[in-house]
Amino acid sequence: MIINKILYICLIIISILFYILFTGSLSFYIMVFVIALPFILKFAMLISRYCIKFDMKSETRAAEKNEKCRIDINIRNKTPFPFANCNVRINYKNKFADNVNDMEISVPVHPLTTETLSFYLSSDYCGILSVSIESVRIYDFIKLFSCKIKSESHSEIYILPNAAVSYTDSVMRTISSDESDAFSKHRAGDDPSEIFDLNDYLPGDKLSRIHWNLSSRQNKLITKYYSQGINSSVAVVIDVSYDIYVSDTVFDVLSAVSMFILSGENPFKLYIMDKENRIQELEITDSESLSETFMHILDNVKTGTFPEMIRKAEAFVEGNSKVYFISYGNEVPDDVASGWAETEISAILVNKELSQGKYSELENVKISEIPPGKYDEKILLM
């Protein structure tokens, strides 16, 4: 722009000399035009600050990984002045990552029009793709002046895992029933179809619980204690890492596990720890609600809560016959494994350094370990 200004000053000098040497109306009008033009352009720059608006919006609210997302910037010029060049600098990042990327797009701006500038972005990882206008600078058509226009417009796109795989009927049948015929080995309950224990009668025991046949044979009153049925409902507990590379694989596994459960027409509950350190219970009934839940998770989940998350979730998932625990952690605390003795736990751990089978002593916990980026649906069969 400095060169342009120097050249234009030379043009002004030339126009003045031209008028002096060739006095007349034509040379006069040329000189006046050349001298007045910078003032007109400067005035156009001043009013453009308030009369040119930029509005950004995305074509879609959510997209899958690596899917191209169209983003539109509407440029509304209310002035009668054209601008030869408009440089729009755009920042974009995945909120689960630290790095910020930027790009610059240049377009002309026509007078009294609303135009749309479109571009495409994609993300290799699950998360929230945040796109914002960092700065806008417009130039007059001979680039003597420029003006920076403020814009706080931004857009967000939820990046979801790719569509999950299908599973065999034999696998789906493992979680397809609504009621379980399994009973607790540690607690009595109220299910009369199964006797948990027999003990001598104690004052206060219900008469309906007396085992009369056995009492008559032993000449003393014997009380029946019924079993506690274990609910066959399924729960999923998810814990997300700070590391986007790890958390992306966690989200992939969550998607596959969720579709696996839903394929057997089984609704389930999903538990996350939110940014207020509270456990949130989310109910998943179908694939549509799963997509909405994913967006809710991306907005609200707190990262880096292992192993606090799994301990807090214990009170919520108690009574479920099957729990999928999906985490970035490198171990399942022993107190959790023992505390959920009535529950079959499938722990899927995404680790950069695998433990090489140190969990073999945990009877009710089946553990699968995978490195980040190496998700394989076969882990669900283990």
Secondary structure, 3 states (H helix, E strand, C coil): CHHHHHHHHHHHHHHHHHHHHCCCHHHHHHHHHHHHHHHHHHHHHHHHHHHEEEEEEECCCEEECCCCEEEEEEEEECCCCCEEEEEEEEEEEECCCCCCEEEEEEEEECCCEEEEEEEEECCCCCEEEEEEEEEEEEECCCCCCEEEECCCCEEEEEEECCCCCCCCHHHHHHHCCCCCCCEEEEEEEEEEEEEEEEEECCCCCCHHHECHHHHHHHCCCEEEEEEEECEEEEEEEECECCCHHHHHHHHHHHHHHHHHHHHCCCCEEEEEEECCCCEEEEEECCHHHHHHHHHHHHHHECECCCCHHHHHHHHHHCCEEEEEEEECCCCCCHHHHHHCCCCEEEEEEECCCCCCCCCCCCCCEEEEEECCCCCCHHHHHC
